[in-house]
Amino acid sequence: MSPATPDSAGVSNRIADGVFFSAVVMGRDIQVTLPAEIRPALTGLPRPATVFTGRSMQVDVLLRGLAPDGEGGPLLVSAVAGMGGVGKTELVVQTAHRALNEPGWFPGGVLFVDMFGYDPDRRLSAADALLGWLQAIGIPGEHIPASEQDRARLWRSVLDAYTSQDRRLLLIVDNAATEDQVTPLIPADPTIPVLVTSRHTLDIDARLHDLNVLDSDAAVALIREVVAQRRGADDPRLQAPDQQRAMTELAELSAGLPLALRVVAALLADRPRLQPAALADRLRDEQARLGGLSRQEVAVGAAFDLSYQHLTDDQALLYRLLPVNPGPDIATEAAAALTDLPVDRVSVLLEDLHRAHLVDEPTTDRWRMHDLVRLHAADQPASRPAETSTARHRLFTHYLHTTQAANTHLTPTVPTNTTRFPGWPDALRWLDAEHDNLISVCTSAPAHDLPHITVDLASALGNFLDFRRHFTDWITITITVRDMFRQVGDRHGEGQAWNNLGLALQKLRRFDEAINAHTNARDIFHQLGNRHSEGQAWNNLGLALTEVRRLDEAINAHTNALEICHQFGDRHGEGQAWNNLGLALTEVRRLDEAIDAHTNALEICHQFGDRHGEGAAWNNLGSALQQVRRFDEAINAHTNDLEICHQLGDRHGEGIAWNNLGLALREMRRFDEAINAHTNARDILHQLNDRHSEGTAWNNLGSALQQVRRLDEAIDAHMNARDIFHHLGDRHDEGTAWNNLGLTLREMHRFDEARSCWEQAIDAFTKTGDAVSATLIRTLLNELES
């Protein structure tokens, strides 16, 4: 990736396919690499129904508002409002697909979000929707701000970037209930239109489109065309004159509501011997419910009641139980656990419900219910006592046990379970797909008298949430666990939850809160006389204190942890405390003591057969040895760590070990070996999607390449590092990359560009409080000027 030429101020606003935003969130600069095109299949836009009648005028009106060169210019917001089940979503989906086929209208693609405004269990806030959209266009989740206001500000900057590149977007906000769900999503740029659907007429300064039921002709046409499409145009029911009157009656009994019409048509299509007149006769018998079709929930309920009565026992069981899943969708395998039926059988049943328009399939083998269908299904009486609670226990247990199996692939210290997942990629793929469901299970289980599910699932999810940097979710479930223990008066459990909460808070660099959490954990364990757990809390507290440079307190914390572990004969815990103490000692340049600490940790871990801990100790020892220029010993230490990680199948640890080994090799002027080591680290960490560590590997690789005068490659490496750190919002490491880039450019006598890079580095270090690094770079600038 080559940079754009900086202007006189040293700031560029474009970098290859990326766009550089200035100070859009909390004073930070953000670089976003925009995708070449946002494909509908990747952004949640549903497929249009193959049968769509009676809405051509409404589609044309909406299209005129979307046209970039329409009369009076494009409309900023068009809001489609109407009763539930009237076809609002289908109208905007059909319109969107039409608009996307118009050349040049929306070269940037379309973004679609269902706000679930009328389902209190799944309702999205504007902040939630912004998170999904920002991730869809390529911003890493860990970089997206927490507050709705900052997300909206970033979102509008992203939209400005699309506009500046002539990549106009279409935004669709579906199923919103209130203005505050929509307003933060609306761009300031009127060239980016928004389609909104709601059962309410929202006060959002939009062009309003009230959608009514279909007239009689369109309603009959919808039924006929669905049957013809599924059974063929020669279906005799479509030809018999006496059945045409029944078709009209079916349309009238359905009150022209498209959702009800499609259910009726599906019943006819699924049963080729079912005559329209017979079906109409049955609908008349249920006039008490159908008479309420003017009230949206009753109307939909009547339609689904009719469909429900024609389900087989197994179909009806699945239909009733699907709402037990607390997340947004459910996999076929999970549905099998829910019903206690074989996967192949459940797959067929889901396809049956899909044909009856009772479930949707947003992605292959994942199923979801419309919010009203979900409410209707949940309201159906069980066929036996405790049906729902038993199914919930099966489903939640399935999620727990599968998560625990997946977690073994992410936890090098435990034996890997290959009976469920063959390897790391499969385990990670499942966790990614079920992420939302797992968090929902974790937070909802206590309300269903399943507290052990919450505790065990939260524990099993920690490594995944840490690896994928879903730190907010980690905090959410840990708070759930803490509050649950607090309510039942379990002080020990509350202390453990405080400890875990502190670890999660550290990941978000909320160190003051983390220190408070670990302090609470320490105090609880001290009050309980649980000295062993108190030692663990001291240890974690020390890590947080190190991060805020309260190093004397950190050393004291780790020393306390060390003494407690020694007192209780916890040699393994003692090893961990020695290792962490060594890190703090290194920071205060007490390097000989740090080396002794890591050596002690190494011996203890080796004694107890803790290979993972032994590898970590070798790694930290190697880094300390480098600080005292004992490079041969450092190379040996990092090589030992590398071998252990490889034996354990710890790919992430292997990548870190390669990186640190490269640093030691470079100091020994073994540059080709160093380049190979950093390249291996970069490739491994890229495969594992550890963007921060990958950026570090790029930076180190660039420095090694510079030593062998491969300067163009070095520039590319440092730019990649800079871009990654910028994406992640790590200003300090970004400053380091800017500095290294400046050093390389100076070697090429590109002094103006080097000066610009160092100015960026000084700015980054100044803002992060690293006065020492800022001063050193100012010295380089002065030397350059002289």
C-alpha positions, 0 to 999 in steps of 0.5 A: 500500500503506497501513501498519498503524498502528504500536503504541506501540513504533513496530513494526508486524507487518503491512503490507497483504498483507505480513507483518513478521518481527522479527530472524529471520535474523542480527538482520535484520528481513524483510518478506515479501509472501505470495501470496494462494494458492500454486497447485499448478501453481506449486509443483511438485505433479505432476498425479494419474494418471487411473488409480489403484487399490488405494490407497483405504484408504491415501488415507483414512488419510492424509486423516484425518491431514491434516484440521484437525479430525481425531481427536486433532488433525492429525498433524505428519508422515506418512511413506510408506515402501516399495520403489522404484516401489511408488507412494509419490509417486502416493499422496501426490499423489492424497491432496494433490489430495483434500485441496486439494479439501476446503473450508477444509483448505488455503487457503494451498495446497501446496508440493512438493519432490522431494529426489532422495534416491537420485540422487547427481548430483541429490540436494537438501540441505535447504538446497536445498529451503528455497531453492526453497520460500522463493523459491516464496512470494515471497522474492527469492533474493538475500535468502535466507541461505546457511546451512541453519540460517538458512534453516530459521529464516526458513522457520519464521517464514514458516510462522508468518505463514501460520498467523497469517493462517489460511492453512494449508499442506500440505508434501510432501517426496518421495523423501528418503533421510536424516533430514537431508534432511527435519528442517530442512523440518519446521515447529514448528507442528503445524497445518501437516502434512507428507507425506514419502516415502522408500524408507527408514523415517526416524527423523523422529518421524513417523506411519509408513505402510508401502506394499506392492505391490498385491494381484492384483485391484488389479494387474489392475484397474490394467492394465485401467483404463489400457488402457480409458482409452487405448483405450476400454472396448470394446477386445476384449482386455478382453472375451476370457475367455482374455485375462483369465487372461493379465492376471492372469499379467501382474500376477503377473509384475509382482509387483504393483509399480505402476511395472512394471504401468504400463509393461506397461499402456502397452505394451498401450495403445500396440500395440492388436494386442499380446495380453496372452498374448503379452506374458505369454509374453515376460515369462516368457522374461525370468524371470531378471530379473523374478525379482529384482522383490523387489529394488527396482532389479532390479524396476524394471530388468526393467520398463524393460528390457522397455519399452526393447526395444519402442522404435524405434531413434530412441526408444531412442537418445533414451532412452539419451542423456537421462541425459547432460544433467546438470541436473534436466530438459531442453527439447525443443530441447536434446534435439534437439541431444543426439540430432542430430535435428530438433526436430519429430522429437524432440518426437514421440519425447519424447511416445512416451517420455512415454506409456510412462512413461519420462519426465515432463513437469513443464512444457510442452516440458520433460522429466525422468526419474525417478531410477531410470529415469535410472539404467536408461537410462544403463546401456544399451549404446550402439549405436556407439562414443563415442555418449555422449561425442559426444552430450555434446559436442553438448549442451554445445556447444548450451548454450554457443553458445545462452548466448553468443547470449543474452548478447549481449542482456545485454551492451551492448558487443557486437553483438546476435545476433538470429538466435537470440533476437529480443530481450532478453525471449526471451533472458532467458526462455531463460536463466531456464529453463536456469539449473540445467542451465547451472550443472550443465554448467559444473561437470561439463564438466571431468570429461568432458574438456571444460574449454573448455566450462566456461571459455567458459560461465562467461564467458558466464554472468557477465552473466546471473548478475549481473543475476538476482543468482544470485551464489552460482552465479556463485561456484560456477562461478568456483571450478570454473574456478579449480581447473581452471586450478590443477590443470593449472598454468595460472597465467594462467587461475588469475589471471583466475579469481581476478579474476572470483571477486572480482567475484562476491564483491563482489556478495554484499558479501563484500568481505574475501574479494573483496579477498583474491581480487583480491589473489591475482589481482594477485600472480599476474599480477605474478609472471608479469610480466603487467603488463596483467592486473595493472592490471586486478586493481588496478582491481577491487581498488580497487572492493572497497576503496572499498566497505569505506571503505579509500579511500586504499588504493582511490585507490592501487589505481586510480592503480596501474591507471592507471599500468600502463595508461598504460605499456602504451598501453592507453588503453581500460583507462586510461579505466576506471581514470580512471572508477573513480578518480573514484568513490573521489575523490568519496567522499573529497570531492576533487570537483574531482579526481573531475570531472577523472578522469571527464572524462578517462574520458569523452574516452578512451571517446569517442575509442575509440568505447566508447559504453557506457563513455562513458555510464558516464563521463557518469553518474559525471561528472553525479553529481560535478557535482551534489556541487559544485552545478553542476546545469545541467552535471549535467543535461547529463551525465545527458541525454547518458548517457540518449541513449547508453543509448537508442541502445544499447538498454541499458534498464537503463542508461537506467533508472539515467540517468533516476533520476540526471537526476531528482535534478539536475532536482529540485535545479533545482526543475524538479519536474514533470520530476523526477517524470517522470524518476523515474517512467520510471526506476521503470517501466523498472527494475521491468520488468527486475526490478532490485529494488534500483534500483527501490527507489531510484527509488521513494525519489527519486520520493517526495522529488520528490512531497513538493516539490509537496505531493503528500504522500499519493503521496509516502508511498506511494512511500517505503513502497514503497522501504522495503518493497523494501529490507527484502525485499532486506536492505539496512538502510542504504537502508531507513534512508534510506527510513524517514527520507524517510517521516518527513520527509513525515509531518512535513509532514502534521503526523503527528508521532507517525508521523514520530517512529516512522519516524525511530527506525527510521531511526536503528536502521538507520543505527546497525546499518550503522555510518553514525553521521553519518546517525544523528546527523542524524536524532537532530537532527530528533527533537530539533527535533520534541520541542522 
